[in-house]
Structure formats: structure tokens, C-alpha cells
């Protein structure tokens, strides 16, 4: 079977998740809409809910893979560099 989602109601076997972090803490009321968020998150609560949800998936046999922290730099330019926008 190739990688993909073939059903909206079938059994979830594997999932990649991203835990809320610094990128969510940087949301403000003035930039949330531009960044495609409906509202500013309460990051500590979002992290707790994320942890509970991923644990619930594991308890049901879902293989949960956490997005490596090493990819988080893709959203922010390296120190000393400016983004071109």
C-alpha cells in the first residue's frame, strides 16, 4: 500500500504530529489572521491537549510520529539572516 489517505472514516494507523511551540507563542491578535489562525492560542493549554490527544491515539494502537524538532528552522531564517518578503 502506498502512502496516503484513502478514507475519511477508516482506521488511522500512522500519523505525524507537531507539538505546539514557539511558532504558536509568537501569534498575536494582529498577525493571527495573516498566519491563517482563527485566534491566538493559549500555548500551555494547547500543549497539554496535544499530549492527551497523542496519548489517546497511542492507546488505540495508532503509531504516532512526532515531527523532528530539526525541521522547525524551516519557518524561521537562520540567526543573522533576514527573510526576503
C-alpha positions as CSV (number, residue, x, y, z in Angstrom):
1,X,0.0,0.0,0.0
2,X,1.4,3.4,-0.9
3,X,1.5,6.4,1.4
4,X,-1.7,8.4,1.5
5,X,-5.2,8.9,3.0
6,X,-7.8,6.7,1.3
7,X,-10.7,7.1,3.6
8,X,-12.2,9.7,5.9
9,X,-13.7,7.1,8.2
10,X,-11.2,4.2,8.0
11,X,-8.9,3.2,10.8
12,X,-5.9,5.5,11.4
13,X,-2.7,3.5,11.5
14,X,0.1,6.1,11.4
15,X,0.2,9.9,11.9
16,X,2.8,12.6,12.0
17,X,2.1,15.3,14.6
18,X,3.7,18.6,15.6
19,X,3.5,19.8,19.2
20,X,2.7,23.4,19.7
21,X,5.8,25.5,20.3
22,X,7.5,28.8,19.8
23,X,5.8,29.5,16.5
24,X,2.4,29.4,18.3
25,X,3.7,31.5,21.2
26,X,4.6,34.2,18.6
27,X,1.0,34.6,17.5
28,X,-0.6,37.9,18.3
29,X,-4.1,39.3,17.6
30,X,-2.6,41.4,14.8
31,X,-0.8,38.6,13.0
32,X,-3.0,35.6,13.7
33,X,-5.3,36.1,10.7
34,X,-2.4,36.7,8.3
35,X,-0.9,33.4,9.5
36,X,-4.2,31.6,8.9
37,X,-5.2,31.2,12.6
38,X,-8.7,32.0,13.8
39,X,-7.4,33.2,17.1
40,X,-4.4,33.3,19.4
41,X,-3.7,30.1,21.2
42,X,-3.1,29.5,24.9
43,X,0.1,27.6,24.2
44,X,0.5,25.8,27.5
45,X,-3.1,24.5,27.3
46,X,-2.6,23.6,23.6
47,X,0.5,21.6,24.5
48,X,-1.4,19.7,27.3
49,X,-4.3,18.9,24.9
50,X,-1.9,17.8,22.2
51,X,-0.2,15.5,24.7
52,X,-3.5,14.0,25.8
53,X,-4.7,13.5,22.2
54,X,-1.5,11.8,21.1
55,X,-1.6,9.5,24.1
56,X,-5.2,8.6,23.3
57,X,-4.2,7.7,19.8
58,X,-1.3,5.6,21.0
59,X,-3.6,3.8,23.4
60,X,-5.8,2.9,20.4
61,X,-2.9,1.4,18.5
62,X,-2.0,4.4,16.3
63,X,1.7,4.8,15.5
64,X,2.3,8.5,16.4
65,X,5.5,10.0,15.0
66,X,6.5,13.5,16.3
67,X,7.8,15.9,13.7
68,X,11.5,16.2,14.4
69,X,12.5,19.4,16.1
70,X,15.2,19.8,13.5
71,X,12.7,20.9,10.9
72,X,11.5,23.8,13.0
73,X,14.2,26.0,11.5
74,X,12.3,26.0,8.2
75,X,9.8,28.5,9.5
76,X,12.5,31.0,10.7
77,X,15.6,32.3,8.9
78,X,18.9,31.3,10.5
79,X,20.3,33.8,13.0
80,X,21.8,36.8,11.3
81,X,19.9,36.4,8.1
82,X,16.8,38.3,7.1
83,X,13.9,36.9,5.3
84,X,13.1,38.2,1.8
85,X,9.5,39.1,1.7
